[in-house]
Amino acid sequence: MNVPRRDAHAVVIGGSIAGLLASRVLADYFDTVTIFEKDHLVDSAEPRMGVPQGRHVHSIWKRGLSLMEESFPGLTSELIEGGSAEVEMTKDFAWYHRGVWKLRVPSGIFITCQTRPFLEWQIRRRVCQISNIDLVDHCHVKRFVTDATAQRITGVAVQSRRAGATEETVSADLVVDASGRGSRTPRWLEELGYGRPDMSVIDVDVGYATRFYARPPQEDCPWKALIVAPTPPDGTRLGVIFPVEGQRWIVMLGGWNGDHPPRDEDGLLEFARNLEAPDIYTFMREAEPLTPIAGYKFRANVRRHYERMRRFPGGLIVLGDSLCSFNPIYGQGMTTSALDAMTLRECLDRAVHRGESLDAMAHHFLKRVPRRLDAPWRLAAGEDMNWPGTQGDAPFGTPFMNWYFGRVHALAARDPQVLVRFVRVANMIDSPVRIFHPRVLAPVLTRSTRVAPSP
Ligand SMILES: Cc1cc2nc3c(=O)[nH]c(=O)nc-3n(C[C@H](O)[C@H](O)[C@H](O)COP(=O)(O)OP(=O)(O)OC[C@H]3O[C@@H](n4cnc5c(N)ncnc54)[C@H](O)[C@@H]3O)c2cc1C
């Protein structure tokens, strides 16, 4: 069965960011694409059960936003028209990090700030306009269906949550698992006799507390977004304020290694007071809260190594958080999902040009996507190793990288070139090797990094 096939059908498990972006790609190669989403979906930007992280701050890095814009031309304008705030990362962000404020200079690196449900809703609306994609909500995928020898996934068993519905089998030429961090693929593969994939786990024990505040239109504020990040190993507390749609601020406080923010009013303020710069505490004391405080606990970065399995069935792709879920503080998940979708497109294109089968395409994806994950994994897992309570195997070279990045962060307070090059890497615009560009390497190796903290 070669790619493309006129009557081919792809099934996607999960209608969140990774599933929606993958479906957009599949629609160009398959006759029909069906997304099964277990939640009931509404035509608005509501948080939902299947995506509990949706209540918390979600930054989208420039690379992710650009890939989304390529998939859905005009998306960025639609976000801004709908109330997202456009911010230039190196200029509009006030960013306190490792004891210093980063410089604020223009760089042309613009992102949009909005809530996670709003971004997902805008993408979902665009996906629903594509005629060969069918989004079936309130429908739970219960297991894979295989051929007689279990060599190939040939569909899924689904159960609608609507009254009176019974289990059904849906055949598919390709099944894409985008069901998130709680993906059942390891268990389903084990039940089919494949065993489970190896996992890399970096235990960080991060906690979040999030609250929305009013953002009066004429507010005179010296920044458009604010980040106060800690200095490891002693500092474990982070605070973020982002502007979002509906003239609101979203404020998130978080902590590593079990230092979780409390969810009561006084406790939260006290946590904010102990951040390394006072600005978020001052803001919270004066701003008007609009919602209760929502909490979230994130135990560990988890990466599933399907590429190392001795046997892997045909007809199956795993991507998004199902494959790799990062410490959310680094804001990499949605951009990585967009990169996974891009990799899927590259593999499908290659299969078309070479006249390859779908199984050869899926095998190629299995081998290729881990290489794309290495860089964000190294950044997240390596950074988490700065805190002594973090447990797991540090990526190779972590002590050197953390020493190097420590100096980069210090220099980003006074060298615009270092700042912009760092922000380009953090936004996944440039490959991480670009952080060793001579214009960064030279000052890192030769200049003093002692800087008096500015108020
Ligand atoms: C607290 C927190 C904050 C985060 N902040 C950021 C951030 O700032 N920036 C960023 O880029 N990323 C962030 N992330 C990560 C980001 O949320 C994910 O990487 C992103 O949503 C992509 O995930 P996904 O689509 O793979 O899975 P998910 O978003 O988890 O979605 C999985 C979907 O599959 C559905 N589903 C599950 N099982 C089934 C089934 N059996 N049948 C049918 N449907 C099913 C679920 O209902 C859900 O809709 C954060 C994560 C957390 C936990």
Ligand as a Chemical Component Dictionary entry (heavy atoms), coordinates in Angstrom:
data_LIG
# 
_chem_comp.id                   LIG 
_chem_comp.type                 NON-POLYMER 
_chem_comp.pdbx_formal_charge   0 
_chem_comp.three_letter_code    LIG 
# 
loop_
_chem_comp_atom.comp_id 
_chem_comp_atom.atom_id 
_chem_comp_atom.alt_atom_id 
_chem_comp_atom.type_symbol 
_chem_comp_atom.charge 
_chem_comp_atom.model_Cartn_x 
_chem_comp_atom.model_Cartn_y 
_chem_comp_atom.model_Cartn_z 
_chem_comp_atom.pdbx_ordinal 
LIG C1  C1  C 0 0.993  22.562 33.400 1  
LIG C2  C2  C 0 1.449  22.499 31.970 2  
LIG C3  C3  C 0 1.851  23.657 31.331 3  
LIG C4  C4  C 0 2.310  23.597 30.024 4  
LIG N1  N1  N 0 2.789  24.724 29.438 5  
LIG C5  C5  C 0 3.226  24.689 28.167 6  
LIG C6  C6  C 0 3.727  25.857 27.539 7  
LIG O1  O1  O 0 3.861  26.920 28.147 8  
LIG N2  N2  N 0 4.090  25.765 26.230 9  
LIG C7  C7  C 0 4.018  24.589 25.534 10 
LIG O2  O2  O 0 4.359  24.565 24.348 11 
LIG N3  N3  N 0 3.573  23.459 26.113 12 
LIG C8  C8  C 0 3.183  23.475 27.404 13 
LIG N4  N4  N 0 2.722  22.327 27.988 14 
LIG C9  C9  C 0 2.684  21.089 27.186 15 
LIG C10 C10 C 0 1.481  21.101 26.251 16 
LIG O3  O3  O 0 0.280  21.176 26.991 17 
LIG C11 C11 C 0 1.478  19.858 25.361 18 
LIG O4  O4  O 0 2.762  19.573 24.927 19 
LIG C12 C12 C 0 0.598  20.069 24.149 20 
LIG O5  O5  O 0 -0.721 20.249 24.551 21 
LIG C13 C13 C 0 0.616  18.909 23.168 22 
LIG O6  O6  O 0 0.064  17.832 23.797 23 
LIG P1  P1  P 0 -0.731 16.690 23.032 24 
LIG O7  O7  O 0 -1.644 17.252 22.023 25 
LIG O8  O8  O 0 0.269  15.680 22.609 26 
LIG O9  O9  O 0 -1.532 16.057 24.249 27 
LIG P2  P2  P 0 -2.673 16.684 25.143 28 
LIG O10 O10 O 0 -2.719 18.147 25.007 29 
LIG O11 O11 O 0 -2.497 16.117 26.504 30 
LIG O12 O12 O 0 -3.998 16.121 24.509 31 
LIG C14 C14 C 0 -4.325 14.754 24.428 32 
LIG C15 C15 C 0 -5.741 14.666 23.868 33 
LIG O13 O13 O 0 -6.077 13.311 23.660 34 
LIG C16 C16 C 0 -7.376 13.067 24.189 35 
LIG N5  N5  N 0 -7.412 11.636 24.521 36 
LIG C17 C17 C 0 -6.643 10.995 25.429 37 
LIG N6  N6  N 0 -6.903 9.684  25.416 38 
LIG C18 C18 C 0 -7.861 9.486  24.479 39 
LIG C19 C19 C 0 -8.541 8.330  24.000 40 
LIG N7  N7  N 0 -8.267 7.100  24.477 41 
LIG N8  N8  N 0 -9.475 8.485  23.035 42 
LIG C20 C20 C 0 -9.757 9.725  22.523 43 
LIG N9  N9  N 0 -9.134 10.845 22.948 44 
LIG C21 C21 C 0 -8.190 10.726 23.899 45 
LIG C22 C22 C 0 -7.472 14.009 25.378 46 
LIG O14 O14 O 0 -8.799 14.265 25.759 47 
LIG C23 C23 C 0 -6.780 15.246 24.820 48 
LIG O15 O15 O 0 -7.663 16.054 24.088 49 
LIG C24 C24 C 0 2.314  22.357 29.316 50 
LIG C25 C25 C 0 1.904  21.188 29.965 51 
LIG C26 C26 C 0 1.515  21.255 31.288 52 
LIG C27 C27 C 0 1.164  19.971 31.978 53 
# 
loop_
_chem_comp_bond.comp_id 
_chem_comp_bond.atom_id_1 
_chem_comp_bond.atom_id_2 
_chem_comp_bond.value_order 
_chem_comp_bond.pdbx_ordinal 
LIG C1  C2  SING 1  
LIG C2  C3  SING 2  
LIG C2  C26 DOUB 3  
LIG C3  C4  DOUB 4  
LIG C4  N1  SING 5  
LIG C4  C24 SING 6  
LIG N1  C5  DOUB 7  
LIG C5  C6  SING 8  
LIG C5  C8  SING 9  
LIG C6  O1  DOUB 10 
LIG C6  N2  SING 11 
LIG N2  C7  SING 12 
LIG C7  O2  DOUB 13 
LIG C7  N3  SING 14 
LIG N3  C8  DOUB 15 
LIG C8  N4  SING 16 
LIG N4  C9  SING 17 
LIG N4  C24 SING 18 
LIG C9  C10 SING 19 
LIG C10 O3  SING 20 
LIG C10 C11 SING 21 
LIG C11 O4  SING 22 
LIG C11 C12 SING 23 
LIG C12 O5  SING 24 
LIG C12 C13 SING 25 
LIG C13 O6  SING 26 
LIG O6  P1  SING 27 
LIG P1  O7  DOUB 28 
LIG P1  O8  SING 29 
LIG P1  O9  SING 30 
LIG O9  P2  SING 31 
LIG P2  O10 DOUB 32 
LIG P2  O11 SING 33 
LIG P2  O12 SING 34 
LIG O12 C14 SING 35 
LIG C14 C15 SING 36 
LIG C15 O13 SING 37 
LIG C15 C23 SING 38 
LIG O13 C16 SING 39 
LIG C16 N5  SING 40 
LIG C16 C22 SING 41 
LIG N5  C17 SING 42 
LIG N5  C21 SING 43 
LIG C17 N6  DOUB 44 
LIG N6  C18 SING 45 
LIG C18 C19 SING 46 
LIG C18 C21 DOUB 47 
LIG C19 N7  SING 48 
LIG C19 N8  DOUB 49 
LIG N8  C20 SING 50 
LIG C20 N9  DOUB 51 
LIG N9  C21 SING 52 
LIG C22 O14 SING 53 
LIG C22 C23 SING 54 
LIG C23 O15 SING 55 
LIG C24 C25 DOUB 56 
LIG C25 C26 SING 57 
LIG C26 C27 SING 58 
# 
